[in-house]
Structure formats: structure tokens, C-alpha cells
């Protein structure tokens, strides 16, 4: 997760451009946890800007939100006005500030693929009470629904390691691994140790470039946006942060340069659809629907 500490990373842009989670997801997690009242302690690992902590705080007496990124911690504090939420810099692999069996529910949204599970599982098991729960969820690459050509272009720029346009390499080598491959596989390889965890449940939804409206009835990561919003989202990716750090000479057009990797990506996406191309300089206003493949992993502490 070191890319989120780089100079080019903006926690504020991340907070503004990343998708939120639907009420149905939180209902699913709370139902699994069997939360009956506003009591107990919630631990939010990799809290980012604090979205999940703020959403779930009313269901708990205390919420502890942690993130290893100082920028994310500052952003979370700036956006959170809740005395029940404690925000601190910490990693899932070191929860030494917490007592044994002091937490009722551990959650992690779009961060669990960063964990070193050889260290994280023992720590999580130590702090969670018997009968407590863990719930991880996240999402893989999104597609622009109904626009398969644009989605294929997005994949090429995101994962290409050679030049995707003359003189411009793709972002593929700048994903931090093995985390990115883990989330692309919907965290399938992460298995709660059976010695400490039981009643394991997985809920997942996958999507590909050919997906249509009829295919997404079960999807819970769906967003109505614009091509401009999609562009802003791409610029929050850790691969883009890494690419920018490696190519400081490639300034975006917004920065007064000739264009960076995302400018080139959007050029090709806009050119792939006649209606978008006809909008000229107003292409960012084009309305689109984007859908992510997603997972929820839940387990109970023995």
C-alpha cells in the first residue's frame, strides 16, 4: 500500500471519486453479525476516508478506524464528526494497541487484499471476542455497462505492460502485487483459518466487458456517473499513482502538459463510440453506468 504514501496521491480526490456502498451491503453484514443493539466495538481496517466507520458507527458503542496511510488518516479525520469514532494510523498486521477479545466486529472495505495474512489473521483472531465476526468486502475492475469496446480499452491501459500507444507504457507494472491479483480473483485465496473461524460465507458477483443491463440484477456495486466521473475514478488507482511517479515528464492536460496515460486512455474510449466523439469537448458530460465485480467474505470467531 506504499503507493498511497507517494507525493502524487491525493486522499481528497480518492474520497471524492471512489464509489460508496449500498445500504444492502451493510444490512447483509449486520445481519450476519446479528447486531441487535447499539453496543460493542467495531474495528475498521484500512478505513480510507472513513466512509464505512461513519456508516456503521450508529450500530456500535465504539468504532476504531485504522489506516496505514497518514494521508488517509488525515482525510478521515477531516470528514468525520462523530465522538464515537477513534481514528488512528495502524496496520492490520499490528493491533498491539488493542486488548485481547476486545472487538465485536472487524470490517475491511476494499483493503483486505493488502494484508499480510501470516500476521493479520493471528492479530485479528486475538482481538475478536468469541462469537464475534469478521467481514471483508471489495471490488475488482469495473466495466462501462453496454460499452464493451470502451471496457476492453480500459483493461488494455490498466494492465498493459508494453506501450499501449506509441511511447506510452500501460499501467500494468505499477499495480502492487500480490494484492491486485488477489482482488481481481475476488479474494478467493483468502481462507479464514478453521482453528479460529467458522460459519464462513462468501458472496461474490463477477462481471465482464460484455455485461448488459439484464446481467447485473444481483450486482451491488453499480454507479450512475459520467465519463468525467469515470476519468476521475481512474486517477485514484494505485497503478496510476505509480505510473505518474515513474513518468514525471508526462504532465496531464489539466496540468498544462501534452497528456498523461489517463488522457490517452480517455481519448481512445471517447473515439470508440460515435455519440461520445460527436460531443467534442463536452464528452465528460456523457452519462454512463459502471459496474464492478465484487465480493463479501464473512466468518465467526469460535
Rosetta silent file (secondary structure, phi, psi, omega in degrees, C-alpha in Angstrom):
SEQUENCE: XXXXXXXXXXXXXXXXXXXXXXXXXXXXXXXXXXXXXXXXXXXXXXXXXXXXXXXXXXXXXXXXXXXXXXXXXXXXXXXXXXXXXXXXXXXXXXXXXXXXXXXXXXXXXXXXXXXXXXXXXXXXXXXXXXXXXXXXXXXXXXXXXXXXXXXXXXXXXXXXXXXXXXXXXXXXXXXXXXXXXXXXXXXXXXXXXXXXXXXXXXXXXXXXXXXXXXXXXXXXXXXXXXXXXXXXXXXXXXXXXXXXXXXXXXXXXXXXXXXXXXXXXXXXXXXXXXXXXXXXXXXXXXXXXXXXXXXXXXXXXX
SCORE:     score description
SCORE:     0.000 S_00000001
   1 L     0.000   13.830 -175.168    0.000    0.000    0.000 S_00000001
   2 H   -65.758  -22.661 -179.210    3.083    2.212   -0.209 S_00000001
   3 H   -63.577  -27.144  179.527    1.825    3.918   -3.352 S_00000001
   4 H   -74.141   -5.025  175.633   -0.774    5.761   -1.262 S_00000001
   5 H   -99.526   -2.522 -178.209    2.096    7.471    0.522 S_00000001
   6 L   -72.864  158.081 -176.170    3.587    8.851   -2.696 S_00000001
   7 L   -59.412  -35.454 -175.736    3.608   12.559   -3.442 S_00000001
   8 L   -77.399   -5.506 -178.009    1.196   12.206   -6.355 S_00000001
   9 L   -84.242  132.966  178.036   -1.549   10.596   -4.271 S_00000001
  10 L  -115.978  110.096  178.345   -4.476   12.801   -3.236 S_00000001
  11 H   -63.702  -34.061  179.665   -6.589   11.453   -0.375 S_00000001
  12 H   -66.109  -43.039  178.013   -9.209   14.147   -1.069 S_00000001
  13 H   -65.280  -38.765  177.614   -9.560   13.069   -4.714 S_00000001
  14 H   -59.297  -47.119 -179.111   -9.764    9.455   -3.607 S_00000001
  15 H   -62.455  -37.597 -176.479  -12.589   10.296   -1.226 S_00000001
  16 H   -76.570  -29.364 -169.639  -14.466   12.262   -3.885 S_00000001
  17 H  -104.884  -18.290 -178.379  -14.107    9.753   -6.729 S_00000001
  18 L   -75.880  147.915 -179.945  -14.342    6.311   -5.138 S_00000001
  19 L   -70.714  154.318  174.278  -17.752    4.559   -5.130 S_00000001
  20 L   -93.352 -178.351 -179.046  -19.790    4.252   -1.970 S_00000001
  21 L  -114.252  144.777 -177.739  -21.502    1.083   -0.745 S_00000001
  22 L   -75.150  158.883  178.645  -25.232    0.366   -0.880 S_00000001
  23 H   -59.180  -31.076 -178.220  -27.391    0.013    2.212 S_00000001
  24 H   -63.213  -32.401  178.873  -27.971   -3.642    1.277 S_00000001
  25 H   -66.576  -48.982 -179.660  -24.281   -4.436    1.875 S_00000001
  26 H   -63.523  -36.189  177.655  -24.287   -3.005    5.391 S_00000001
  27 H   -64.074  -41.012  178.841  -27.577   -4.771    6.102 S_00000001
  28 H   -61.672  -46.431 -178.814  -26.043   -8.075    4.980 S_00000001
  29 H   -65.757  -45.801 -178.740  -23.007   -7.636    7.230 S_00000001
  30 H   -66.565  -35.989  177.890  -25.012   -6.538   10.282 S_00000001
  31 H   -65.770  -42.198  177.748  -27.487   -9.383    9.792 S_00000001
  32 H   -62.949  -43.684 -179.975  -24.644  -11.902    9.642 S_00000001
  33 H   -69.459  -20.383 -179.692  -23.077  -10.372   12.745 S_00000001
  34 L    64.467   46.228  178.077  -26.523  -10.460   14.373 S_00000001
  35 L   -73.553  116.372 -176.860  -26.227   -6.936   15.757 S_00000001
  36 L  -101.914  -18.153 -177.553  -29.270   -6.447   17.972 S_00000001
  37 L  -152.980  174.593 -179.176  -28.448   -3.127   19.611 S_00000001
  38 L   -85.066   68.434 -179.294  -26.072   -0.191   19.515 S_00000001
  39 L  -137.728  173.788  177.962  -23.374   -1.844   21.600 S_00000001
  40 L    83.701 -179.068 -176.279  -19.961   -3.395   21.303 S_00000001
  41 E  -120.296  132.865  175.651  -16.838   -2.313   19.442 S_00000001
  42 E  -105.436  137.081  174.260  -16.281   -2.118   15.701 S_00000001
  43 E  -118.628  121.210 -178.966  -12.801   -2.215   14.158 S_00000001
  44 E  -108.240  108.784 -177.523  -12.465   -0.854   10.609 S_00000001
  45 E   -93.096  130.734 -176.783   -9.179   -1.929    8.993 S_00000001
  46 L    67.209   51.492 -169.801   -7.923    0.153    6.066 S_00000001
  47 L   -69.199  -15.450 -177.341  -10.609    2.732    6.724 S_00000001
  48 L    58.920 -128.290 -179.064   -9.519    5.133    3.993 S_00000001
  49 L   -87.405    9.135  170.436  -11.510    8.328    4.364 S_00000001
  50 L    92.213   11.561 -176.453  -13.781    6.758    6.997 S_00000001
  51 H   -56.034  -49.688 -175.894  -16.876    6.002    4.923 S_00000001
  52 H   -67.704  -43.160  178.884  -17.580    2.592    6.474 S_00000001
  53 H   -58.591  -43.090 -179.828  -16.887    3.726   10.036 S_00000001
  54 H   -66.502  -36.576 -178.657  -19.310    6.626    9.690 S_00000001
  55 H   -70.157  -40.044 -174.106  -21.979    4.372    8.212 S_00000001
  56 H   -92.713  -13.879 -176.274  -21.716    1.646   10.860 S_00000001
  57 H   -52.145  -39.271 -179.130  -20.978    3.787   13.916 S_00000001
  58 H   -60.580  -18.445 -177.109  -24.666    4.108   14.957 S_00000001
  59 H   -92.472    0.540 -175.757  -24.771    0.337   15.476 S_00000001
  60 L  -136.073  153.204  177.074  -21.855    0.238   17.934 S_00000001
  61 L   -73.070  -30.382 -178.368  -20.878    1.868   21.196 S_00000001
  62 E  -147.612  141.498  176.562  -17.373    2.485   19.879 S_00000001
  63 E  -127.001  131.908  175.992  -15.700    2.406   16.474 S_00000001
  64 E  -114.386  116.409 -178.149  -11.952    2.258   15.879 S_00000001
  65 E  -107.815  124.366 -177.475  -10.946    3.240   12.342 S_00000001
  66 E  -126.235  149.472  174.210   -7.389    2.473   11.248 S_00000001
  67 E  -153.920  142.154  178.924   -5.349    3.018    8.116 S_00000001
  68 L   -76.751  -13.940 -177.202   -1.601    2.710    7.455 S_00000001
  69 L   -90.383  120.589  176.821   -1.580    5.829    5.254 S_00000001
  70 H   -58.314  -36.711  179.686   -1.053    9.148    7.098 S_00000001
  71 H   -64.566  -40.866  178.350   -2.831   10.964    4.260 S_00000001
  72 H   -66.148  -41.057  179.006   -5.870    8.716    4.589 S_00000001
  73 H   -61.270  -44.230  177.761   -5.941    9.179    8.362 S_00000001
  74 H   -61.639  -42.318 -179.784   -5.876   12.970    7.945 S_00000001
  75 H   -64.660  -42.756  179.071   -8.651   12.778    5.345 S_00000001
  76 H   -60.890  -43.032  179.596  -10.782   10.547    7.576 S_00000001
  77 H   -65.143  -35.926 -178.585  -10.399   12.926   10.496 S_00000001
  78 H   -70.990  -23.697 -176.161  -11.330   15.910    8.325 S_00000001
  79 H  -103.305   -2.188 -172.778  -14.535   14.205    7.154 S_00000001
  80 L  -115.364  125.307  177.358  -15.635   12.621   10.428 S_00000001
  81 L  -127.997   73.456 -175.269  -17.578   14.382   13.178 S_00000001
  82 L  -147.578  113.798 -177.034  -18.519   11.551   15.485 S_00000001
  83 L   -65.595  -18.551 -179.222  -17.250   11.280   19.060 S_00000001
  84 L   -82.503   -7.676 -177.015  -17.758    7.502   18.994 S_00000001
  85 E  -105.245  121.579  173.475  -15.163    7.051   16.213 S_00000001
  86 E  -102.193  124.790 -177.060  -11.467    6.890   17.067 S_00000001
  87 E  -113.097  127.829 -178.469   -9.226    7.270   14.003 S_00000001
  88 E  -149.130  157.055  177.548   -5.595    6.208   14.156 S_00000001
  89 E   -82.764  122.842  179.931   -2.717    5.130   11.957 S_00000001
  90 L  -167.353  160.730  178.534   -2.194    1.377   12.193 S_00000001
  91 E  -111.272  154.449  178.516   -1.822   -1.755   10.101 S_00000001
  92 L   -62.582  -24.396 -177.216   -3.902   -4.928   10.223 S_00000001
  93 L   -80.735   -9.721 -179.531   -0.720   -6.839   10.998 S_00000001
  94 E  -141.233   97.208  178.882   -0.105   -4.958   14.261 S_00000001
  95 L  -111.547   34.207 -174.856   -3.082   -4.353   16.535 S_00000001
  96 L   -62.204  -16.371  177.721   -0.993   -4.208   19.701 S_00000001
  97 L   -77.186   -7.147 -179.574   -2.915   -1.132   20.862 S_00000001
  98 L  -108.107  143.525  177.215   -5.973   -3.376   21.350 S_00000001
  99 L   -77.557  159.863  175.405   -6.583   -5.805   24.195 S_00000001
 100 L   -59.032  140.839  175.289   -7.363   -9.472   23.651 S_00000001
 101 L    49.074   47.456 -178.208  -11.020  -10.186   22.855 S_00000001
 102 L  -110.233   -2.383 -173.982  -11.952   -6.503   22.869 S_00000001
 103 E  -121.139  139.195  179.889  -13.636   -6.238   19.447 S_00000001
 104 E   -92.794  -40.727 -178.887  -17.060   -7.493   18.352 S_00000001
 105 E  -139.097  131.363  172.958  -16.872   -6.973   14.590 S_00000001
 106 E  -109.638  128.544  177.246  -13.901   -6.392   12.275 S_00000001
 107 E  -125.348  157.311  174.024  -14.635   -4.967    8.831 S_00000001
 108 E  -154.841  117.953  179.873  -12.493   -4.004    5.879 S_00000001
 109 E  -107.928  117.736  179.024  -13.787   -2.468    2.676 S_00000001
 110 L    55.832   38.605  177.420  -11.515   -2.545   -0.390 S_00000001
 111 L  -140.421  -16.573 -172.687   -8.430   -3.013    1.766 S_00000001
 112 H   -66.569  -18.670  178.059   -8.252   -6.703    2.707 S_00000001
 113 H   -76.066   -7.566  178.143   -6.189   -7.557   -0.381 S_00000001
 114 H   -88.025  -15.834 -168.540   -3.331   -5.507    1.096 S_00000001
 115 L   -72.644  146.769  167.219   -2.969   -7.593    4.248 S_00000001
 116 L   -91.330   99.925 -169.988   -0.108   -9.933    5.074 S_00000001
 117 H   -71.078  -18.028  175.520   -2.312  -12.724    6.360 S_00000001
 118 H   -64.196  -24.978  177.752    0.505  -14.608    8.045 S_00000001
 119 H  -107.053  -33.939 -174.748    0.470  -11.724   10.556 S_00000001
 120 H   -70.962  -44.136 -178.633   -3.039  -10.298   10.140 S_00000001
 121 H   -59.494  -46.652  178.017   -5.043  -13.448   10.904 S_00000001
 122 H   -59.533  -40.037 -179.996   -3.348  -14.060   14.282 S_00000001
 123 H   -68.012  -43.374  179.637   -3.853  -10.428   15.289 S_00000001
 124 H   -64.403  -43.888  179.005   -7.482  -10.318   14.194 S_00000001
 125 H   -61.939  -35.283 -179.315   -8.208  -13.621   15.943 S_00000001
 126 H   -65.272  -41.033 -172.323   -6.572  -12.300   19.120 S_00000001
 127 H   -88.243  -17.812 -176.642   -8.693   -9.149   19.361 S_00000001
 128 E   -86.714  133.896  178.497  -12.090  -10.543   18.311 S_00000001
 129 E   -66.603  152.924  171.487  -14.350  -11.927   21.006 S_00000001
 130 E   -58.323  129.135 -175.439  -15.641  -15.480   20.817 S_00000001
 131 E    88.726   -7.395  175.607  -18.824  -15.269   18.745 S_00000001
 132 E   -75.110  179.480 -172.139  -17.648  -12.055   17.124 S_00000001
 133 E  -133.917  159.456  169.702  -17.406  -11.594   13.393 S_00000001
 134 E  -128.193  141.530  178.223  -15.166  -10.522   10.570 S_00000001
 135 E  -143.013  114.623  175.678  -16.444   -9.133    7.267 S_00000001
 136 E  -109.794  140.640  173.041  -14.209   -8.185    4.344 S_00000001
 137 E  -147.717  162.259 -179.558  -15.546   -6.832    1.087 S_00000001
 138 E  -178.568 -174.756 -174.744  -14.237   -5.165   -2.026 S_00000001
 139 E  -144.221  148.892  178.284  -14.402   -4.828   -5.753 S_00000001
 140 E   -97.099 -157.498 -176.310  -12.303   -5.594   -8.806 S_00000001
 141 E   -65.093  143.886  179.193  -12.130   -3.747  -12.118 S_00000001
 142 E   -96.019  163.344  175.050  -15.278   -2.086  -13.346 S_00000001
 143 E  -124.551  155.817  173.567  -16.842   -2.060  -16.803 S_00000001
 144 E   -90.693  107.542 -171.104  -18.861    0.582  -18.614 S_00000001
 145 L   -59.462  125.986  178.707  -22.183   -1.177  -18.988 S_00000001
 146 L    85.456    1.502 -179.499  -23.240   -1.565  -22.604 S_00000001
 147 L  -127.987   71.384 -175.303  -19.928   -0.309  -23.969 S_00000001
 148 H   -61.714  -34.339  179.755  -17.733   -3.390  -24.413 S_00000001
 149 H   -64.020  -42.465  178.976  -15.226   -1.636  -26.671 S_00000001
 150 H   -64.992  -39.131 -179.261  -14.600    1.030  -24.050 S_00000001
 151 H   -66.964  -37.341  177.241  -14.255   -1.598  -21.312 S_00000001
 152 H   -66.460  -39.097  177.033  -11.685   -3.555  -23.345 S_00000001
 153 H   -62.508  -44.046  178.594   -9.697   -0.346  -23.894 S_00000001
 154 H   -58.361  -44.573  178.930   -9.778    0.341  -20.155 S_00000001
 155 H   -62.623  -41.274 -179.815   -8.426   -3.131  -19.438 S_00000001
 156 H   -61.059  -46.603 -179.667   -5.638   -2.683  -22.001 S_00000001
 157 H   -70.013  -35.004 -176.584   -4.437    0.568  -20.464 S_00000001
 158 H   -71.335  -36.955 -171.768   -4.851   -0.715  -16.889 S_00000001
 159 H  -119.039   -0.906  176.206   -2.926   -3.960  -17.298 S_00000001
 160 L   -67.643  136.895  177.238   -0.733   -3.457  -20.349 S_00000001
 161 L  -107.006  -13.612  173.730    2.987   -3.628  -19.572 S_00000001
 162 L   -97.602 -174.540  178.359    4.160   -2.669  -23.059 S_00000001
 163 E   -66.394  127.034  177.999    3.353    0.542  -24.914 S_00000001
 164 E   -92.856  -23.920  165.692   -0.408    0.990  -25.211 S_00000001
 165 E  -137.475  159.733 -176.592    0.094    3.957  -27.539 S_00000001
 166 L   -51.231  121.528  176.762    3.409    4.907  -29.170 S_00000001
 167 L    80.986    2.460 -177.921    5.851    5.908  -26.445 S_00000001
 168 E  -125.611  112.389  178.029    3.385    5.388  -23.569 S_00000001
 169 E   -79.424  153.268  177.190    3.561    2.238  -21.468 S_00000001
 170 L   -71.765  177.925 -176.276    0.484    0.866  -19.775 S_00000001
 171 L   -91.548    1.830 -171.692   -0.126    0.895  -16.030 S_00000001
 172 H   -56.047  -41.204 -176.256    0.168   -2.861  -15.586 S_00000001
 173 H   -75.720   -5.962 -175.669    3.590   -2.953  -13.949 S_00000001
 174 H  -100.638    1.599  170.640    2.559   -0.351  -11.359 S_00000001
 175 L   -73.355  137.601  175.562   -0.056   -2.403   -9.540 S_00000001
 176 L   -79.264  128.274 -177.988    1.231   -3.560   -6.176 S_00000001
 177 L  -113.887  154.496    7.460    1.288   -7.328   -6.031 S_00000001
 178 L   -84.669    3.839 -173.796    0.123   -9.796   -4.901 S_00000001
 179 H   -54.852  -44.691 -176.188   -2.689   -7.534   -3.678 S_00000001
 180 H   -65.950  -42.008  178.028   -4.060   -6.587   -7.058 S_00000001
 181 H   -64.884  -32.122  178.313   -4.242  -10.141   -8.314 S_00000001
 182 H   -64.115  -44.867 -178.389   -5.953  -11.128   -5.075 S_00000001
 183 H   -73.141  -30.337  176.237   -8.739   -8.607   -5.528 S_00000001
 184 H   -65.769  -25.944  175.989   -9.097   -9.483   -9.230 S_00000001
 185 L   -94.202   13.852  177.039   -9.808  -13.039   -8.036 S_00000001
 186 L    57.460   38.234  174.635  -12.346  -11.648   -5.549 S_00000001
 187 L    59.463   27.117 -176.109  -10.180  -12.669   -2.587 S_00000001
 188 L   -62.324  -30.264 -176.678  -10.818  -16.348   -3.336 S_00000001
 189 L   -82.568   -6.364  178.463   -7.420  -17.406   -1.984 S_00000001
 190 L   -89.224  113.907 -176.670   -8.009  -15.807    1.427 S_00000001
 191 L  -121.853  118.727  177.441   -9.377  -18.507    3.736 S_00000001
 192 L   -58.969  129.502 -179.358  -10.088  -17.806    7.428 S_00000001
 193 L   -56.887  127.220 -174.330   -8.105  -20.347    9.497 S_00000001
 194 L   -66.298  -18.897  178.655  -10.515  -23.074   10.594 S_00000001
 195 L   -68.194  -28.419 -177.850   -8.907  -23.246   14.037 S_00000001
 196 L  -114.286  -15.762 -171.130  -10.269  -19.776   14.898 S_00000001
 197 E  -130.184  144.633  179.491  -13.095  -19.177   12.438 S_00000001
 198 E  -141.268  178.277  178.890  -16.323  -20.931   11.491 S_00000001
 199 E    52.203   43.235 -178.464  -19.578  -20.316    9.572 S_00000001
 200 E   -68.991  131.065  177.039  -17.602  -18.881    6.660 S_00000001
 201 E  -127.650  140.054  173.919  -19.760  -17.257    3.998 S_00000001
 202 E  -125.737  133.396  173.148  -18.788  -15.842    0.621 S_00000001
 203 E  -125.212  120.920 -179.217  -20.987  -13.698   -1.603 S_00000001
 204 E  -138.833  155.193  179.287  -19.489  -12.727   -4.925 S_00000001
 205 E  -141.022  126.606  179.035  -20.504  -11.208   -8.214 S_00000001
 206 L  -112.208  160.360 -176.556  -18.350  -11.118  -11.322 S_00000001
 207 L  -150.298  148.716  176.867  -18.739   -9.031  -14.444 S_00000001
 208 L  -132.194  178.913 -173.194  -17.067   -8.792  -17.833 S_00000001
 209 L   -61.791  -25.063 -176.602  -16.927   -6.368  -20.740 S_00000001
 210 L   -88.142    2.195 -176.677  -19.933   -7.953  -22.468 S_00000001
 211 L   -59.230  143.207  177.466  -22.265   -7.464  -19.492 S_00000001
 212 L  -121.413  175.572  179.802  -25.664   -5.938  -20.230 S_00000001
 213 H   -55.846  -37.076 -178.228  -28.402   -4.459  -18.063 S_00000001
 214 H   -68.870  -17.724 -175.806  -30.032   -7.875  -17.852 S_00000001
 215 H   -89.494   -7.138 -168.139  -26.861   -9.386  -16.377 S_00000001
 216 L  -112.304   22.248 -177.600  -26.495   -7.142  -13.335 S_00000001
 217 L   -59.023  -31.912 -176.787  -29.614   -7.851  -11.289 S_00000001
 218 L   -96.989    0.113 -177.803  -27.501   -9.232   -8.436 S_00000001
 219 L   -74.003  137.813  176.235  -24.725   -6.643   -8.583 S_00000001
 220 L  -111.641   -3.880  174.665  -24.384   -4.352   -5.572 S_00000001
 221 L  -110.681   83.721 -178.518  -21.560   -2.166   -6.891 S_00000001
 222 E  -129.763  136.105 -177.325  -23.356   -0.147   -9.572 S_00000001
 223 E  -140.802  130.841  169.648  -22.973    3.572  -10.125 S_00000001
 224 E   -83.101  124.186 -176.775  -24.598    6.120  -12.403 S_00000001
 225 E  -147.173 -162.132  175.568  -21.841    8.511  -13.392 S_00000001
 226 E  -128.851  168.106  175.497  -20.369   10.401  -16.337 S_00000001
 227 H   -61.874  -31.248  175.764  -17.285    9.848  -18.446 S_00000001
 228 H   -66.892  -39.710  176.833  -15.731   12.683  -16.467 S_00000001
 229 H   -66.220  -39.554  176.057  -16.518   10.877  -13.242 S_00000001
 230 H   -61.628  -43.489  177.875  -15.064    7.680  -14.661 S_00000001
 231 H   -59.003  -45.274  179.843  -11.895    9.566  -15.609 S_00000001
 232 H   -62.475  -38.749  178.044  -11.584   10.941  -12.068 S_00000001
 233 H   -61.534  -45.284 -179.085  -12.028    7.440  -10.659 S_00000001
 234 H   -59.386  -35.309 -178.324   -9.211    6.043  -12.815 S_00000001
 235 L   -72.232   -6.955  174.761   -6.878    8.732  -11.492 S_00000001
 236 L   -91.774   -6.900 -177.093   -7.376    7.368   -7.938 S_00000001
 237 L   -67.087  141.645  179.043   -5.968    3.933   -8.849 S_00000001
 238 H   -62.348  -30.907  178.381   -2.707    2.980   -7.168 S_00000001
 239 H   -64.990  -36.694  177.958   -1.361    1.923  -10.582 S_00000001
 240 H   -68.976  -40.186  177.117   -1.896    5.444  -11.884 S_00000001
 241 H   -58.759  -43.945  178.217   -0.142    6.919   -8.847 S_00000001
 242 H   -66.014  -40.562  179.507    2.805    4.625   -9.564 S_00000001
 243 H   -62.992  -43.722  179.921    2.767    5.411  -13.269 S_00000001
 244 H   -62.478  -40.021 -179.731    2.805    9.162  -12.587 S_00000001
 245 H   -65.378  -32.967 -179.233    5.729    8.790  -10.198 S_00000001
 246 H   -81.569  -17.724 -176.683    7.673    6.884  -12.850 S_00000001
 247 L  -130.412   62.195 -177.624    6.842    9.383  -15.616 S_00000001
 248 L   -63.120  -19.735 -179.655    7.011   12.880  -14.078 S_00000001
 249 L   -75.711  -17.372 -177.717    7.682   14.331  -17.527 S_00000001
 250 L   -92.280   88.509  179.984    4.238   13.250  -18.760 S_00000001
 251 L   -81.397  141.950  175.875    2.005   16.027  -17.486 S_00000001
 252 L   -68.792  161.679  178.308   -1.755   15.709  -17.820 S_00000001
 253 H   -64.300  -33.225  177.648   -3.569   18.212  -19.998 S_00000001
 254 H   -64.201  -25.018  178.081   -5.198   19.619  -16.856 S_00000001
 255 H   -90.851    2.983 -179.951   -1.675   20.367  -15.637 S_00000001
 256 L    90.906    8.465 -179.384   -0.811   22.115  -18.903 S_00000001
 257 L   -93.077 -171.177 -179.571    1.061   19.165  -20.404 S_00000001
 258 L   -85.408   -7.091  179.028    0.616   17.146  -23.579 S_00000001
 259 L   122.169  140.090  176.630   -1.297   14.408  -21.788 S_00000001
 260 L  -107.771 -168.077 -175.251   -0.631   11.501  -19.466 S_00000001
 261 H   -60.632  -36.703 -179.139   -1.754    7.863  -19.541 S_00000001
 262 H   -73.584  -36.408  174.503   -5.316    8.673  -18.450 S_00000001
 263 H   -59.433  -43.430  179.616   -5.674   11.399  -21.088 S_00000001
 264 H   -66.121  -39.534  176.438   -4.607    8.852  -23.707 S_00000001
 265 H   -58.963  -49.156 -177.024   -6.996    6.281  -22.263 S_00000001
 266 H   -68.222  -32.048  174.249   -9.937    8.657  -22.431 S_00000001
 267 H   -55.884  -47.608 -177.839   -9.008    9.692  -25.991 S_00000001
 268 H   -70.003  -38.557  179.330   -9.401    6.077  -27.097 S_00000001
 269 H   -64.102  -46.079  179.694  -12.559    5.500  -25.064 S_00000001
 270 H   -62.122  -40.238 -179.428  -14.259    8.603  -26.469 S_00000001
 271 H   -68.636  -17.572 -176.522  -13.222    7.625  -30.008 S_00000001
 272 L   -77.331  -14.853 -179.481  -14.752    4.157  -29.532 S_00000001
 273 L  -128.943  124.657 -176.080  -18.335    5.490  -29.526 S_00000001
 274 H   -58.453  -40.783 -177.248  -19.666    7.842  -32.204 S_00000001
 275 H   -63.342  -38.118  178.813  -22.075    9.566  -29.810 S_00000001
 276 H   -70.513  -41.439 -179.377  -19.247   10.422  -27.406 S_00000001
 277 H   -62.246  -37.597 -178.923  -16.980   11.583  -30.201 S_00000001
 278 H   -68.625  -17.557  179.229  -19.705   13.886  -31.528 S_00000001
 279 L   -75.785  -11.172  178.436  -19.850   15.641  -28.140 S_00000001
 280 H    58.267 -131.952 -177.521  -16.416   17.122  -28.783 S_00000001
 281 H   -69.334   -7.221  179.767  -15.017   18.888  -25.745 S_00000001
 282 H   -96.076   13.562 -175.465  -18.180   18.105  -23.765 S_00000001
 283 H   -58.715  -26.813 -179.514  -17.576   14.327  -23.714 S_00000001
 284 H   -64.087  -17.747 -179.893  -17.096   14.371  -19.930 S_00000001
 285 H   -84.623   -6.800 -178.553  -20.820   15.081  -19.580 S_00000001
 286 L   -62.989  128.646 -178.954  -21.814   11.785  -21.235 S_00000001
 287 E   -83.737  134.966  179.900  -23.852    9.704  -18.792 S_00000001
 288 E  -140.670  163.984  172.968  -22.770    6.104  -18.230 S_00000001
 289 E  -118.324  130.470 -179.751  -23.391    3.269  -15.803 S_00000001
 290 E  -119.243  143.744 -174.387  -20.405    1.433  -14.380 S_00000001
 291 E  -132.108  136.526  179.741  -20.443   -1.949  -12.629 S_00000001
 292 E  -110.504  143.342  163.729  -17.769   -3.646  -10.511 S_00000001
 293 E   -69.016  144.726 -170.963  -17.160   -7.311   -9.789 S_00000001
 294 E  -148.419  164.192  177.716  -17.416   -7.686   -6.001 S_00000001
 295 E  -146.589  156.304  165.121  -17.133   -9.997   -3.014 S_00000001
 296 E  -132.232  129.423  175.007  -18.074  -10.269    0.663 S_00000001
 297 E  -119.115  123.985 -177.536  -16.210  -12.679    2.934 S_00000001
 298 E  -132.099  147.402  178.384  -17.618  -13.244    6.436 S_00000001
 299 E  -153.530  157.785  179.800  -16.693  -15.541    9.317 S_00000001
 300 E  -110.321  138.160  177.023  -17.465  -16.102   13.026 S_00000001
 301 E   -74.654  129.808  179.854  -14.852  -16.365   15.776 S_00000001
 302 L   -69.340    0.000    0.000  -15.009  -19.722   17.535 S_00000001
